[in-house]
Amino acid sequence: SLVAVSMLFRAVAENKRAYYTCPIKALVSEKFFELCKSFGPELVGMATGDVSINSKAPIICCTAEVLANVALRDGSAAAVDFVVMDEFHYFSDKSRGFAWEAPLLRLPRATFLLMSATMG
């Protein structure tokens, strides 16, 4: 969405770090390539349970679980300034909702954009 891209642009312009999370690796990969076209591959990284590409980039596309692990490991000291959480309706999923909850609770410095086309 334009709002999400605007938040990522702000992160790059302010020399800060942004994460774009998705619930599944296929969506992470799709978003990674889309953002590489928009921002250039030097500014975008990807992290899933299987792959890590350009991990020092200011924009990181990752699964929700990867960001949850960062939040649990580093807490308020994490280098996370902005977070776009796509498919936020997964928050209500009993088996995976914690991956959306942990960053909200453990990353108090971050600005969050919660997106969902489905509210359930």
Sequence and secondary structure as in RCSB ss.txt:
>XXXX:A:sequence
SLVAVSMLFRAVAENKRAYYTCPIKALVSEKFFELCKSFGPELVGMATGDVSINSKAPIICCTAEVLANVALRDG
SAAAVDFVVMDEFHYFSDKSRGFAWEAPLLRLPRATFLLMSATMG
>XXXX:A:secstr
 HHHHHHHHHHHHTT  EEEEESSHHHHHHHHHHHHHHH GGGEEEE SS EESTTSSEEEEEHHHHHHHHHHHG
GGSS  EEEESSGGGGG TTTTHHHHHHHHH TT EEEE  S   
